[in-house]
Every structure is written in C-alpha cells, then in structure tokens.
Amino acid sequence: MSEFGTPYWWEDGAQLPDLPEKPPAKAEVLIIGGGYTGLSAAITAKRAGANVVVIDAIVPGKGASTRNGGMCGAHARVAVGALEKSFGRDTAIALLNEAPKAFAYTRGFIQDEGIACDFEQNGRVVLANTRKQYQGLTALAKTLHDLAGYDMRDVPKADLGAHTSSNAYQGAVFYPDHGGLQPRKFHDGMMAIALREGITVVQNCPVLAVQGREGAFQVETAQGTVAADKVIFATNGYTRKPFNWLAKRVFPLPSFIIATEQLPPELIARLAPGRRMMVEARIKHSYYRVSPDGTRIIFGGRAGMVPYGPEFAARRLRATMLNVWPELEKVKITHSWRGYTGFTFEQVPHVGLHKGAHFALGYSGSGVALAPYLGMKAAYQALGDVRGETAYSRSTPTTRIFYQGGYPKFLIPAELWYRQVVDRFEAWQAARDQ
Ligand SMILES: Cc1cc2nc3c(=O)[nH]c(=O)nc-3n(C[C@H](O)[C@H](O)[C@H](O)COP(=O)(O)OP(=O)(O)OC[C@H]3O[C@@H](n4cnc5c(N)ncnc54)[C@H](O)[C@@H]3O)c2cc1C
C-alpha cells in the first residue's frame, strides 16, 4: 500500500502551471472554481470575447476533477419515474434527450482541441447483482430507447463473459457510446487551453463573499477584492458556507477509489474483455474499470457516506472487489483516495441564477461529460447568449428542512441504514439468485 491519499491519476499529470495567488482588481466574468465546470465556462466566455478570471480556493483540479473514475457518459442517474416526479413529464423527457448531447459535446471538445487524455469509447456496462435489478435495467433501457432513442443493449447472464469474467452478476445493459478517460490529463488539457487563451487562473485563493448585483459585483477573496460584472459558481461538491443558498442545495458526498498494483496483461484481458466502464446497479454501487495503460484495475465505490480515511476505505473497497473477482485475493492495492461529489436532492445537475450570480453544479457523481457541457451553458447564459438554453435550467434545485449546508449529518443515519439493512438485503437477494 504505497500511495494512500494520492490519486493514481496524479502520477501521470503535466507539471502544474505556476499560477498567481492574488486576483486582479477587475473581471468581466469571474468564475469561482477551476475544475471542469469552471474551466469550460472560462474558455467559452473568453472565446466569446469576455475578460475572464477563474479563482480557486486550492490548486485548480484538485477538487473532484482529477480524482474521479474517468467514466465519460451522460445518462439518467435516476429512474425515469423519479425524474417525472421531480420535474414533470416534459422536462424529464427534455433532460433525457439532452444528456447524450452533453456526452457528444465533451467528446467533441476533447477531439477538436486535441486533448491527450486517453479518451477511449469502449462502452459502459451496467451490471445487475440480482434478477430483479436485471429486469429493472432492461425495462429502463427500453424506456430510454423509446423516449430518447438511447442505444442500450441487453446483456443476458449467458453473454456476460464478453464484458467480465465475474460470476457475481445476473445480467447487464451495455451502452456502446460511453467511454473513459484519464481525468487528470483531461483537466491538464483544459488548463493548457485556458492559459493559452489568456484567461487568468488564480490558485489558493478562497472566495469569501459575493456582494452586489449583476453588472456590479464586489467579490471578496482571501487576497483582495475583485470588481466583476458577472459571477459564475462552479464549486459543485466543494460548495460551502457562506454561500448558504447553494450549499443547502448541493451536498458533499464522498466517493472512494482504489487502484491495484500492475497486473499481467493476460489477467486483465480475462477479467475485463473489451475494457468497458463497469457500473453496478445495486445500492452499494461500485464502479470500476481498467486503467488507460491497461495494467491496473481502478475500483471505486461507496466505501461509506462519511469521509473515511484511505486505509479504512481501501479495506472496504478491496472486500467489495474480491466479491466481484475473488481471484484478486493476492493482488496488492497501491493507491486509495477520495473526493467529494456534489449531490442535489433530485440527483440532477442544475444551471441557474441566484441573486444575479450564475451557477452550474450538482452533477451527483456523474460530471465528467456533464460538467464541461453545463459549464459552457452557464457561460453563455451569463453572456445573454441563446446558446445557453438548456433543460437543466428549467427547474431550481431544492433543499430540505433538515439540511442547512455544511457537513450533511443526515448521511450518518443513512450510512447505518444502507449498511445494516439495504446492503444486507441486496446481498441476500444476490446470493439467492446465484
Ligand atoms: C471519487 C470520485 C469519482 C468520480 N467518478 C466519476 C466518474 O467516473 N464519472 C463521472 O462522470 N463523474 C465522476 N465523478 C464526479 C465528477 O468528478 C464531478 O462531477 C466533476 O469533476 C465536477 O467538476 P466541477 O468542476 O463542477 O467541480 P470540482 O472539480 O469539484 O471543482 C470545484 C472547485 O471549486 C473550488 N471552490 C469551492 N469553493 C470555493 C471558494 N469559496 N472559492 C474558490 N474556489 C472554491 C474547489 O476548490 C474546487 O477546486 C466522481 C467524483 C469523485 C469525487
């Protein structure tokens, strides 16, 4: 266990640029947060002719954007019925139809800009641990196909060997369009474009307050005040007080990943033929893949809903991985890390406006394709450009009476409930279906 706490992806990143830590006194468009959302918004606004400043509290990218699993695809995270309940049928259908456009946008951006981030369109399999989950997945695939033309293929248990050697599953659906990338290299590529375009990116400079109104904001930072015409929040799972209105609507949920030591190519080829992005349908949801260089298994999941340390999380994730592939018993875990996803209560991201400041956030664990796309939308909205129109702006994210922002204490009982009751019940169902 060598690199605990540090993402595997950081071993293969560009040298970090020497960024200023003090912002300029003025900006036309000031963006808070320098992950995929913030940099995409910045590049869009700059190319539309604006003077743009991005400010990040830490080294830009060291939020979720260089810590994620690199699974790139946009699809419905929640059941179609839940989308309809939250937003009404028309908006639900519009969201379902727009998600593939987000993926196409991000893929096109990577290709058009020539970003070397190991992007591979090798598809995603969503795996069912129980027969009931499999029925649910095939029904969802049919609905998504009928409502929005999704290309999703049914994979019965007998055909699973084309995607995984694991015996843990009862079937799957396959999204051939989806792909994977190396998250740090993607962020490095976006940063290189931003700097080349002449965007000022400021690091280690927390934004402390935003006062005023559109056209005349005073943005107070740890290193001085900036006068800005437009402000865009791109803070996702790192949104905190004093930005209470947003912080009450997007809560931080930790997600954890481990990487194995390097494995022989024949073992990798047997475990994961086709090198798909693999995502489980069960509540104790794991997501895993082969590293872009084809040597390791990168295994992510819900080691817990609270921010456990890397050693503890690694033990839990390793146990789940062995449940999928018992033959990895002797394999060493070399990396274990976590980051914060930003969940909305609807589990759908939003692009919107509050007190004159724009925001794009709430990717709920699926932002690799959506964050660049919605960052672009937020920038166009800030500039009053019709290209900013999106179904992700048709609603306002909601909050709950029991959440005031900050640490989501409601996750502690949720963690107990899922671990003691739901996970056990699902494990019992999975064992019964074997
Ligand atoms: C472990 C993990 C695995 C994931 N796996 C996947 C995956 O496989 N596929 C997928 O699609 N998505 C995945 N995600 C989600 C995805 O990474 C995010 O949705 C995406 O990176 C969000 O980008 P962002 O730019 O909006 O936010 P971030 O990259 O989190 O950036 C937000 C930035 O805002 C800054 N900030 C916050 N407050 C302030 C302030 N007051 N002043 C200045 N700066 C501030 C933070 O410092 C941070 O740098 C995963 C996330 C995690 C954590």
The ligand as an SDF file (V2000), in Angstrom:
LIG
                    3D

 53 58  0  0  0  0  0  0  0  0999 V2000
  -14.0180    9.7900   -6.3240 C   0  0  0  0  0  0  0  0  0  0  0  0
  -14.8960   10.3650   -7.4180 C   0  0  0  0  0  0  0  0  0  0  0  0
  -15.1990    9.5760   -8.5240 C   0  0  0  0  0  0  0  0  0  0  0  0
  -15.9850   10.0960   -9.5540 C   0  0  0  0  0  0  0  0  0  0  0  0
  -16.1380    9.3500  -10.7000 N   0  0  0  0  0  0  0  0  0  0  0  0
  -16.8180    9.8730  -11.7450 C   0  0  0  0  0  0  0  0  0  0  0  0
  -16.8890    9.1730  -12.9850 C   0  0  0  0  0  0  0  0  0  0  0  0
  -16.2740    8.1020  -13.1550 O   0  0  0  0  0  0  0  0  0  0  0  0
  -17.6370    9.7000  -13.9660 N   0  0  0  0  0  0  0  0  0  0  0  0
  -18.2990   10.8910  -13.8270 C   0  0  0  0  0  0  0  0  0  0  0  0
  -18.9760   11.3270  -14.7530 O   0  0  0  0  0  0  0  0  0  0  0  0
  -18.1700   11.6380  -12.6960 N   0  0  0  0  0  0  0  0  0  0  0  0
  -17.4300   11.1570  -11.6670 C   0  0  0  0  0  0  0  0  0  0  0  0
  -17.2820   11.9010  -10.5280 N   0  0  0  0  0  0  0  0  0  0  0  0
  -17.8720   13.2700  -10.4790 C   0  0  0  0  0  0  0  0  0  0  0  0
  -17.0180   14.2960  -11.2440 C   0  0  0  0  0  0  0  0  0  0  0  0
  -15.6680   14.1780  -10.8840 O   0  0  0  0  0  0  0  0  0  0  0  0
  -17.5290   15.7060  -10.9120 C   0  0  0  0  0  0  0  0  0  0  0  0
  -18.9090   15.7700  -11.2100 O   0  0  0  0  0  0  0  0  0  0  0  0
  -16.8220   16.8100  -11.7010 C   0  0  0  0  0  0  0  0  0  0  0  0
  -15.4300   16.7050  -11.5710 O   0  0  0  0  0  0  0  0  0  0  0  0
  -17.3100   18.1700  -11.2150 C   0  0  0  0  0  0  0  0  0  0  0  0
  -16.4620   19.1650  -11.7250 O   0  0  0  0  0  0  0  0  0  0  0  0
  -16.5770   20.6370  -11.1580 P   0  0  0  0  0  0  0  0  0  0  0  0
  -15.6230   21.4690  -11.9110 O   0  0  0  0  0  0  0  0  0  0  0  0
  -18.0030   21.0710  -11.1700 O   0  0  0  0  0  0  0  0  0  0  0  0
  -16.1760   20.5050   -9.6220 O   0  0  0  0  0  0  0  0  0  0  0  0
  -14.7550   20.2680   -8.9340 P   0  0  0  0  0  0  0  0  0  0  0  0
  -13.7790   19.6380   -9.8620 O   0  0  0  0  0  0  0  0  0  0  0  0
  -15.0170   19.5620   -7.6610 O   0  0  0  0  0  0  0  0  0  0  0  0
  -14.2250   21.7360   -8.6670 O   0  0  0  0  0  0  0  0  0  0  0  0
  -14.8510   22.6040   -7.7560 C   0  0  0  0  0  0  0  0  0  0  0  0
  -13.7980   23.6130   -7.3350 C   0  0  0  0  0  0  0  0  0  0  0  0
  -14.4410   24.7050   -6.6570 O   0  0  0  0  0  0  0  0  0  0  0  0
  -13.4890   25.2060   -5.7570 C   0  0  0  0  0  0  0  0  0  0  0  0
  -14.1540   26.0570   -4.7430 N   0  0  0  0  0  0  0  0  0  0  0  0
  -15.1710   25.7160   -3.9110 C   0  0  0  0  0  0  0  0  0  0  0  0
  -15.4970   26.7600   -3.1160 N   0  0  0  0  0  0  0  0  0  0  0  0
  -14.6660   27.7760   -3.4460 C   0  0  0  0  0  0  0  0  0  0  0  0
  -14.5000   29.1110   -2.9720 C   0  0  0  0  0  0  0  0  0  0  0  0
  -15.2670   29.6100   -1.9820 N   0  0  0  0  0  0  0  0  0  0  0  0
  -13.5370   29.8790   -3.5250 N   0  0  0  0  0  0  0  0  0  0  0  0
  -12.7700   29.3970   -4.5290 C   0  0  0  0  0  0  0  0  0  0  0  0
  -12.8810   28.1400   -5.0110 N   0  0  0  0  0  0  0  0  0  0  0  0
  -13.8150   27.3340   -4.4830 C   0  0  0  0  0  0  0  0  0  0  0  0
  -12.8610   23.9630   -5.1510 C   0  0  0  0  0  0  0  0  0  0  0  0
  -11.6100   24.2500   -4.5460 O   0  0  0  0  0  0  0  0  0  0  0  0
  -12.7540   23.0490   -6.3650 C   0  0  0  0  0  0  0  0  0  0  0  0
  -11.4720   23.0910   -6.9620 O   0  0  0  0  0  0  0  0  0  0  0  0
  -16.5210   11.4120   -9.4730 C   0  0  0  0  0  0  0  0  0  0  0  0
  -16.2270   12.1990   -8.3470 C   0  0  0  0  0  0  0  0  0  0  0  0
  -15.4220   11.6840   -7.3280 C   0  0  0  0  0  0  0  0  0  0  0  0
  -15.0980   12.5530   -6.1600 C   0  0  0  0  0  0  0  0  0  0  0  0
  1  2  1  0
  2  3  1  0
  2 52  2  0
  3  4  2  0
  4  5  1  0
  4 50  1  0
  5  6  2  0
  6  7  1  0
  6 13  1  0
  7  8  2  0
  7  9  1  0
  9 10  1  0
 10 11  2  0
 10 12  1  0
 12 13  2  0
 13 14  1  0
 14 15  1  0
 14 50  1  0
 15 16  1  0
 16 17  1  0
 16 18  1  0
 18 19  1  0
 18 20  1  0
 20 21  1  0
 20 22  1  0
 22 23  1  0
 23 24  1  0
 24 25  2  0
 24 26  1  0
 24 27  1  0
 27 28  1  0
 28 29  2  0
 28 30  1  0
 28 31  1  0
 31 32  1  0
 32 33  1  0
 33 34  1  0
 33 48  1  0
 34 35  1  0
 35 36  1  0
 35 46  1  0
 36 37  1  0
 36 45  1  0
 37 38  2  0
 38 39  1  0
 39 40  1  0
 39 45  2  0
 40 41  1  0
 40 42  2  0
 42 43  1  0
 43 44  2  0
 44 45  1  0
 46 47  1  0
 46 48  1  0
 48 49  1  0
 50 51  2  0
 51 52  1  0
 52 53  1  0
M  END
$$$$
